[in-house]
Amino acid sequence: TIELREVANPHASGMLVAYLPAEKMLFVSDLFTPGTPVDPANRNGIENAAALYSALTGSKVAVDRIVGGHGETAPVADLAKVAAMKQGS
């Protein structure tokens, strides 16, 4: 099963992510790039990651791994770390 979910974010309206519930995996481009460090000065990148993290936690989907369209794969904990950078601003 593949579910397409819309994620409200500052990058682009109508942004979709693909969620595979049985695999607990999410495919996303542009909002988060697994395997790429985020510069604390990159406010756009942090805002995008925070929007994605908020969408995941708000919908209570079970995600273990994130697959990036421009990166690698990473545990959802990596996304949480970047999202937390928003709170530190």
N, C-alpha and C positions, 0 to 999 in steps of 0.2 A: 504494500500500500504506500502510495505517495500522496501526501497532503500538501497543497499549496496554500500558504498563509501570507496574508498581507501584513507588513510591518510598517507602522507609522514611524517616520524618521526624518531628520533634516536633510538627508542626501537627495532623495527623489520620492515623489508621490507615486503611489501604486507599486511600491517595491514588494516583490514576492520572494519568499524563501521556500525551499522544498524540505518537508519534514517526513522522515521515514520512521513511523512509530515503532515498528517491530525491532528495528536496528538501533533505535534511540539516537538517530543521526540527523543533523540539519545541514543543508547545503545553502551557502550564502555567498554573495559577491558584494564587494564595496563597503558593506557595513562593518565588517571585521575580516582581517586577513590573518588567519592562523600562521604561526611561525615567524611573523614579522613583528619586531618590537615596535611599540608605539611611543613616539617622542612625547613627553609631557606637554610640550608646546603645541602639539598638533590637536588643537581644540576640536576641529571638525571630526577627526578620527575618533576621538574620545566620545564626542556627542553621538556619533553613529553607533559605536559599540554599546553605549549606554542605552540607546533606544532599542537595540536588538535584545539586550539583556532584560530590559524592562518588559518587552513583548513576551519573551520566553517565561519569565517568572510570573507575569500577569495572567498568562493563559495556562499556566501549570502543565506545560508539555514536558515530557520526560526526555531530556537530551543529555547524552553522555559525551558525544563527540560532535565537533563542528568541522565540516569540510568547506574549505574556502575556494572560491572560483579563481582567486589570484594567489593562493598560498598552499598551505599544506593542510594537515588535520591537527586538531588540538582538542584537549578536554574542555568542557564548558567552563571549568574553573579558570582557564586562561582568559576567557571573555569576561568573567566576573572581575578579574583583577584590573582589566582595562576600564570596565564600567566604573569601578571604584575610584578611578583617577578623576572622574567627574566630581565626585563628592569632595575631593581634596582641593578643588579649585577655589 
